């Protein structure tokens, strides 16, 4: 048991602050929509779903061929503005539901919710940061498991407090063990779903018993059809009406232009039974004339993919309303506290030796 305690302690001291950063940024992102509704013009507007309004907004947003966004995430029930993404860089914008831009930025540092998301998911370091964050989440899962094992022999001394009774090593260690075991289920949920979103191999492994990799790869593959050149004025009425005729009860969520010549316009819709906030019901259109080329019903996907699609809403608090967001807030704040206090107590006494009292 001593080697387990030593590994738990030293790894915690080395990456505790990284886990604290992930916990704090994740907590802030849980309440991103509330922040935007309070600070951004039109973000508190009621969502408008009628076809005429959506068509007019898309027509206005994509009207300028020289300044077209790459994709548009449409307003939702919790956020009354459209989110515009430009190119592969950092530029973006918010537009009201008429399609008029109300806020624009060219760097992530101009919008707090944008750089906080990048810090949480990529550690401001692109793919390398995403890899590090995923590894940290896996190590965090190891902390939860080993922490429960180490807590078990001292379970009779359990006494839950939200904050250490004293800011000394003994009190911090006792608080760390007792708080950790209380929030262990929430931490497992947060860390496991976070890791699966960073590592496709882990997500595939967890659902491999539900569907074969071949089935899931085939279901994920985009259509092989080629599209024409992107029209100067895309026929949005034809496109939107076709999408809604195919899935009349679904909510239109995202529209993306082709990423390269010969590509297709991609549309994502969310059916009522889907937990994923932007849905996985997909439609593809020829950008030259707005003709539907293919579609995919998320409800008919292999079971493994349908289970994998709940990872993000579980992780980001996109289900269950305020009550679930508060649970995930408790998870994030606990991870922040556990990581920070671990580093404080460790580097104050890295060898874990009792300090001699001067007489």
N, C-alpha and C positions, 0 to 999 in steps of 0.2 A: 504493500500500500504506500510505502514511503516514496518509491519511484514515481508512482502516479501523482502523489501530492506535489513532488518536485517538478514534474513536467507541467502540471496544471498551473503551478505558481509562476514558473519562469516564462512559459508561453503567454500567460496573462499579463505579466509585467512588460513583455516585449510588444504585444499587439493590442493591449487593452485600449489605448487611446484610439487606434484605428477602428475598433468595434464601437467605441463611444461616438466617434464621428458618424459612422453608419447609422447608429441608433438615433442620434439627434437629428440628422438630416432627414432620415425616414419619417420621424415624428413630424417635422415641419411640413413635409410633402403631403402627409395625411390631411392637412388642413389648408392646402394650397388654394382650393376653390373658394373657401371662405375668405381667405386673404384677398384674392382677386375681386371677389364681390364687394369687399369693403373699400378697395383702393382704385379699381379700374373702371372707367366710364363704361356703362352698358353691361358690365359683367353680371349685374344683378337682374337684368331683364328676364322676363319670362320666355322660355323657349318657344319658338314659332316653328311649326312643322309643315305648314301647308305648302304644297308644291310650288305655287306661284312665288312665294317669298324666297324659297330655297333657290329656285331657278334664277330669280333676279339677283340674288346675292352672288351666286357662282358666276353669272354673266359679268357682273361688275368686277369681281375679284380677278378673273382671268382675262379681262378685256385688253389689257396692255401686254402685247406679245413680248416686249422688251423687258418687262418687269413682272412676269408671271411667277407666282409661287410654285414650288415643286409639288406641294400638296396642301390640302385644307382639312383640318379637323373641325367639324361643324359644332355649333353650340349644343349644349346638353341641358338636361333638366337642372343641373347644379351650377352651370356656368353659361351665361347668356351671350357669350361672344365666340366668334370663330377664331381658331388658331391657325396662322399661316406659316408654312415652312418654306424657306428659300434655299435652293441649291444644297450642296453638301457642307456648306460652312455654318456659321453661327447666327446668321441673320434670321429674323422672324418678325411676326407682327400679330396683333389682335385686330379684328374687325367686328363691327356690330352686325346684327342680323340682316341689315340692308346691304352689307358688303363694303361699307366705308371703313377704312383703316382708322383706328382710334389710338393705337400705340405701335411704335415700330422700333426695332433695335438692330444693330449690326454686330454687336458683341454680347456674349453671354453675361458679361459683367454689368450690362445696363439693366438687366432684369433679375432680381433676387431669386425668383422661383426657378429661373432657367439655370443659373450657376449652381444652385443648391441641388437640383436634379442631376446635373453633370457631376458634382462632387459625390453624390450618393451612389450613382451608377458607374461612373468612370474614374472617380477620384481625380478629376481634372486632367487625366492622363490618357484618354482614348482607350484603345483596346488593352493596353498594358494595365491601366488602372482597373478596368473591368475584370481582368484576370485576377489581380491582387484582391479586389473586393470579394470575388467569388471564393478564393482560397480562404480569406478571412472568415467568410460565412461558414465554410466547412469546419474550420478550426473552432469557431464559436459553437457549432453543434457538438464538437468534441468536449468543449468546456462544460456544456450543459450536462452531458452524459457523465463525465468524470466528476463533475461537481455534485451530482446526486449521489454517486457512489461514495464520495468522500464525506458527504453530509450524513449518510445513513448511520454510521456508528455513534454519532453525537445527536441523533434525532430527539432524544429525551430532553435535550437542552434547548429545543426549538422555542424561539420567542420572536415573533415577527414585529419589526419596526420599519417604518418607511425610511428612516434616516438613522445612522449609527448613534448610539447613546453618547459616545465620546469619540473625538477624532484621534484615537490612538490605534495601534495596529490590532490589538486584541478585539476591540469593539468593531472595527471595520471588518475583520475576518468573520466574526460571528454574524454581523449584519449581512455580509456578502453571501454566506452559506444559506441563511434563512430566507433572504429575499430571493436568491437564485432558485431555490427549490419551489417557492410559491409561484414564480412567474415562468418556471421551466416549460410548461406546455405552450405558452405564448411565444417564448423564445425559440422553441423548436419550430413552430409554425412560421415565424418571421424569417429565421435563418435558413430553413430548408427551402422555402419558396423563393427566397432571394438567391440562393445558390443554384437552384434549378433554372432560374431565368438567366443566369450568367453562363451556365454550362449545359449545352444541349445534350451532351452525353449522359449527364445525370438525370435530366428530365426524361430522356429516352429509356434509361435503365429503370426508372421508377414505374413507368407505364408499360414496360416490355411484356408483362404478363397479361395485359389487356388487349394489345394489338401487336402484330408483327412489324418490325422496322420496314419491311417492304410495303405493307399496307399503308403505313403512315407516310412514307416518302411519296408514294403514288398519290395519296390524298392531298399532300401539300404542294405538289408540283403545279406550277402555273400552266395555262394552256399554251400549246406550241404555235398557235396561230400568229401570224405577223400582222401588224397594223400599218396603216398608211401614214403619211406625214401629218403632223398636228395641224389642224385647220386654224386659220387666223382667228376665226370666230367659231368656237366649238358649239355644236348644237345641243346646248344644255337642256332645253325642253324635251327633246327626243330621249336623251340619256336618262334624265330623272324620271320621266313617265314610264320608260321601259323598266327601270329598276323597281319602281313602286308597283308596277303591274305584275312583276314576277314575284315580289314578296310584299304584298299589300299591308301586312301587319307589322313590318319591320321598320326600324328607324334608320334613316340615312345618316351615316356617321363620318365617313372619310372619303375624300376624292383625291387621287394622286395621278399626275400626268406621267407619261412614259419616261423612264429613266434614260433611255437611249433610243436612237432611231429604229423604227420597226416595232417598238413596244406598244403596249395597250394602256388605255386609261383604266385604272383600278378603282373600284368602288367597294367600300366595306359598309355592311348594314348589320344592325343588331336586332335579332328576333327576341321576343319577350322572354323566351326560356333561356337565353344566353346570359351568363354571369359576366363575361368579358365586356367592359363598358363600351368598347368600340366594335364589338362583334367580330365574328369570323365568317359571316355569310358574305361571300365574295362574288363580284360581277366584273367582267372585263368588257371594254368597249373599244371599237376602232376609233382612234382620235381624228380620223379624217372626216367621218360622217356621223359619229355617235351611235353606230349600229352595235347591238349587243353581240359579242362573240362567244362568250361562255359564262357560266355561273356555277356557284358551289354552295350548297345548303349546309350550314354548320351543324344542323341537327342530324345530318346523315353521315357525318365524319366518323371514322373508326373510333371506338370507345376510348382508346389510349389518347388520341388527340383531344377529344372532348374533355377528358380529365385534365390533360395538360393545360387546357385553356382556362382552367380555374385558378392556376398558380398566381397570375398577376392580380386578379381581383381580391384574392385572399391576402396577398402580400400588401397591397396598396390600400386596403380598406374600402374597396369599391362595392361591397355588398353589405347588407345588414344595417344600413343607415348610420346614424350618430352613435348608437350603442356599440356597434362593432368597431367604428373608428376610435372610440374611447378605449376599447380593449387593446387595439393595436398601439394606441398612444401609450398605454401603460407598458406595453412590451418595449417600445422604443426608448422611453424614458428610463426604464429599468436597465436596459442594455447600456445606455449612456452612463448611468450612475455606477453600475457594476464595473464597467471598463475603466472609468476615471478613478474611482476609489481603489481599484486593484493596482493601478500604476502608482498612485500616491503611496499606498502602504508598501508596495514592493520596493520601490527605489528609496524609500526611507529606511528599509532594512532588507536588502536583497537576499541575504542568507537566512532570514527568518529566525535569527537567534534572539532569545530574550535579552533585552537591554539591562545592563547592570545598573543598579540604583546606587548613586554616590551617597556615601555616608559622611 
